């Protein structure tokens, strides 16, 4: 890597433009490997940070919380804890060149936090693989003209209609508005019932073949299972050489979603009624008084954490393949801003077309805005049918959904395979990536049964909630309080060079006070209002709720298990064991000798050991006798 343009400590060698050609052309870390170039690294970070939540969760939250008011809160939360945590995770991963488990050599007592992150990444990878398969199925289904959810077909029932249904008490006839004869049925006898749109029934009856409840498992939905298999094969093939192969794929998968969103935005802005959607999203109808409501800030902070994929292990993993003197600070700020900008762009594109849909149906836009799956596979799928050449727009949109999901899946699988490779350095990466993809496919099969959507919703609610908040809090406590803020800053300055007091003042404030307070507030609020959702509404059976809480506890219980295990194996009394396990192990250091400098050289390690022994000796009570 060439000069970074920042000050570097004198005891830290750094590659320069005069370095030997082989050092610049090859990997800095031959044993573990590095990103081929900075572009692939940045594209991979972009692909991981930008997920489906940017497309279908953010627009709904913006509509729900006053449009522009939510956007303001969203960017404030980005500055107060989004960027600080992103910077922290990138720094510890790059410094140690290790995955989310081995970075806890800095605080061995809390190594269970890293294990918890791997479990979270594994569980998310299982159900995310299925969501990506939904997009793949809709992509294949879009290659028809018109698209199959354009109108009610044989798969629809009597409740399938483009318009409201009316029940006439006098005759007992159930007919659509367009065919009701008001001369035989007085308006006082008419009862309007909500009909299900073709896109909604296609989603339930064809795509999911959804059963009545989580207790009615039913058979495997084979077209989803085949899409799941194809998706797993593509992920395994893209990761066959780890970052060396996935980085090449990112040239397309990270850029394409932006291209599609811009195309959809331009097309949507030219449609009649588009301005109504934009006004509801972030325009004249924005309600800034919403900023006085606590829920707006809670949702803005939660969306920031989830959209940046904080505490999932992915940021640590991707940064661990960066070169030691890479400026991860600039990378962190850049990627965080890009991720939030993607959310804003997605909101404009989606609401412009939903505004057109509202204009056509002559209904408030609130009746066409949905959350999560409903926005992508029902409301938006239906909106696309109202556009000229609807097949083309459907292909573009669902290909974008598939690609966005694929990017995130790459990083999730990489978290698991990297952690295994760090524990077993002699293992073959092609076998690890292929094996992880195969396991994800097999464990994802229950989620493509007729009750699969209920299980997927339960897993998403149990993992993508306060569990990540607890892991993020433990990360801050471990590195900023136990490991020590000053020591952490010294490590970062070994990579970035000396920084001013004023530079660190802000990050010290965020890491020590602001960010943990925000995370703690979100945690308390989430636990207070926690209720496991059931897809389609209604209450979950008791056994399903119990299982859901068990899924939530699974990543967290390892923090306690590993702490107790390590305390049991340590020597000395309880205080000595705690003290030794809260101090960095001998393996905590930069991966390469050339980067260790004086602080992490053998001489420096001996000095630290002697200093710790002297400190312990000084703290021992002295008894002089009677």
Secondary structure, 3 states (H helix, E strand, C coil): CCCCCCCCCCCCCCCCCCCCHHHHHCCCCCCCCCCCCHHHHHHHHHHHHCCHHHHHHHHHHHHHCCCHHHHHHHHHHHHHHHHHHHHHHHHHHHHHCCCCCHHHHHHHHHHHHHHHHHHHHHHHHHHHHHHHHHHHHHHHHCCCCCCCCCCCCCCCCCCECCCCEEEECCCCCEEEHHHCCCCCCCHHHEEEECCECHHHHHHHHHHCCCCCCCCCCCCECHHHHHHHHHHHHHHHHHCCCCHHHHHHHHHHHHHHHHHHHHHHHHHHHCCCCHHHHHHHHHCCCCCHHHHHCHHHHHHHHHHHHHHCCCCCCHHHHHHCCCCCCCCHHHHHHHHHHHHHHHHHHHHHHHHHHHHHHHHHHCCCHHHCCCCCHHHHHHHHHHHHHCCCCHHHHHHHHHHHHHHHHHHHHHHHHHHHHHHHHHHCCCCCHHHHHHHHHHHHHHHHHHHHECCHHHHHHHHHHHHCCHHHHHHHHHHHHHHHHHCCHHHHHHHHHHHHCCCCHHHHHHHHHHHHHHHHHHHHHHHHHHHHCCCCCCCCCCCCCHHHHHHHHHHHHHHHHHHHHHHHHHHHHCCCCHHHHHHHHCCCCCCCCCCCHHHCCCCCCHHHHHHHHHHHHHHHHHHCCCCCCC
